[in-house]
């Protein structure tokens, strides 16, 4: 029974046609003193604060703040803030 369940789960994962490597509409900015400070806010205090400092869209700020409840997301928010990345969150892609 376990083997059948394992094989069926593996088959479902392999058959999944999700475009996980699809490009996003995000555009990398430039590292500046403001983006370094914003990234430290996202890493140390809370994800989403760095995106507020970098003047990002409200939906991106909310996404970073909510996903900040998971500890690992702080690193992505840090990277996203330090390069001042614009966009790339919605448009049916993550």
C-alpha positions in Angstrom: 0.0 0.0 0.0 2.8 2.4 0.9 4.6 1.6 -2.3 1.5 2.3 -4.4 0.8 5.6 -2.7 4.4 6.6 -3.1 4.5 5.8 -6.8 1.2 7.6 -7.4 2.4 10.7 -5.6 5.7 10.7 -7.5 3.8 10.3 -10.8 1.5 13.2 -9.9 4.5 15.4 -9.1 6.2 14.5 -12.4 3.0 15.0 -14.4 2.5 18.5 -12.9 3.0 21.0 -15.7 3.5 24.1 -13.5 5.9 26.6 -15.1 8.3 26.8 -12.1 11.1 28.3 -14.1 8.9 30.8 -16.0 10.3 34.3 -16.1 8.7 37.0 -14.1 8.1 40.6 -14.9 10.5 41.8 -12.3 13.2 44.2 -13.1 16.4 44.4 -11.0 17.3 47.9 -9.9 20.7 49.1 -8.6 22.3 48.7 -5.1 22.3 52.0 -3.3 22.7 53.2 0.2 18.9 53.4 0.5 18.4 49.8 -0.8 21.1 48.5 1.7 19.2 50.2 4.6 15.9 48.8 3.2 17.3 45.3 3.0 18.6 45.4 6.6 15.1 46.5 7.7 13.6 43.5 5.9 16.2 41.1 7.3 16.4 42.3 10.9 13.0 43.9 11.7 10.3 42.6 9.4 10.0 41.7 5.6 8.0 44.3 3.8 9.6 47.3 5.6 12.4 47.3 3.0 9.8 47.3 0.2 8.1 50.3 1.8 11.4 52.2 1.9 12.0 51.3 -1.8 8.6 52.7 -2.7 7.2 49.4 -4.1 3.6 48.7 -4.9 1.2 48.0 -2.0 0.4 44.4 -3.1 4.1 43.6 -3.0 4.5 45.1 0.4 1.5 43.1 1.8 2.9 39.9 0.2 6.3 40.3 1.8 4.7 41.2 5.2 2.4 38.2 5.2 5.0 35.8 4.0 7.3 37.2 6.6 5.5 35.0 9.1 7.7 32.2 7.7 11.2 32.7 8.9 13.0 31.7 5.7 11.2 34.4 3.6 13.3 37.1 5.4 16.3 36.1 3.2 14.3 36.6 -0.1 12.9 39.9 1.1 16.4 41.0 2.0 17.7 40.1 -1.5 14.6 41.7 -3.1 15.2 44.9 -1.2 19.0 45.2 -1.6 18.7 45.0 -5.4 15.6 47.3 -5.4 13.7 44.8 -7.5 10.6 46.2 -9.0 7.6 44.0 -9.7 7.7 40.3 -10.3 5.3 39.2 -7.6 1.9 38.8 -9.1 1.1 38.2 -12.8 0.2 34.5 -11.8 3.9 33.8 -11.0 5.9 33.8 -7.9 
